[in-house]
């Protein structure tokens, strides 16, 4: 996939991830059940990733993700995005994420990710 296709793929994947009504089946359209997330040096399985996301979504009123850089080569997408979220208690979250996503057969199988608060 080229850079524009990769950006569109990630936008759809993250829209599905953060949709409060999305189901696991819908998430599996973009993420492999073999998915592994290395987040700031800690590795999560697909199930751990989904469980932590479900807990986070319970706390959020809204989420906005803006991709600032997306480059694709072979089965790897290198990307940077900024997440802004409003929690139900009124507090805000904002952080920058730099990640390498590995895509196989149209689904993300692995991500190596570093994020930092802004």
N, C-alpha and C positions, 0 to 999 in steps of 0.2 A: 504494500500500500504506500502511496506517496504521502507527503506531509499533510496535505489538505484532507485526504481520506482518514489519516490517523487522527487528526484534530476532531473531525466529525465523529469518528468512532468513540473517542474518549468523551466527548461532550454527551453523546447518547448514553454511554455506560454510566457516567457520573450522574446524569439526570435520573436514570433508573435507580441507581444506588440510593440517592437521597430523597426519592419520592416516598413520602410516608405510606403510600398505598402499594408500593411495589412488593411483589412476592419473590420468594427464593427462585421460583421457576423463571421469572423475568430477569433476575440477576444472572442466572445461569446462561442466559443468551449472550452475555458479555464476559463472564468469568468461568473458568474451568473449575470443576469440583476438586481438581488437583492443585488449585491456586495456593501459592505461598506468598505471604507478605513479609518482607524484611523492613520493618519500620524503626528507624533510628537504632538498628542493631538487634532488635528483638523480632523473632520470627513467629508468625501466626499462620495457622492452617486456615483453610477456607471456612470451616465451622467457627473457629475463634474470631475470624474477621467478621463474619455475618453476625455473630452474637454481640460483639462489641459495637458494631454499627447499629444494631437494633436498640441497644441501650442508649447510644448517643442520640438517635432519632427521637427517642422518647423525651429528651430534654430540649429539643430544638423547635423553634417556631418557624424559622426560615433559614435557608442556606443558599448562598450564591457562590459559584465556582467560576473563576475566569482563568482560562489558559493563556499564558503570556508567551510561551515558546513551545513548539511541538516540532520534532524532527523524527523522521522514520528511516530506518535502514534495515533491510532484511526483516527479521522477526522482532526487532526491537524498536520501541518508541521511547525517545528521550523527551521529557516534558517538564515544564515548570508551570505550576498554577497557584493561584491565591484563593483561599477559602475565607469567606466572611459568613458568619452565622449569628443569628439572634436566638438566644435561649429563651425558654418560656418564662424564666425569672427576670427577664429584661437585660441580662448581661450579654455582652458581645464577645465573639471569638474572631480572631483574624490571624491567619498564618500562611506562610509560603511553603510550598511543597516542591521538591526537586526529585524526579523519579525516572527510573528506567523500567518500562513495562515490556514483558516478553509476551508475544501473541503467537499462539499456535492454533491452526484450524479455526481462526476467527474469534478466539476467546483468549482472554488474559490468563496466563498460567503462573506468572511470577511478577512481582514488583520489588525493586530495591528502592527504598524511599527514605528521604531525610526531610523532616519538616521543622520549622522554627516559628515561634510566635512573632507577630509583627505588632 
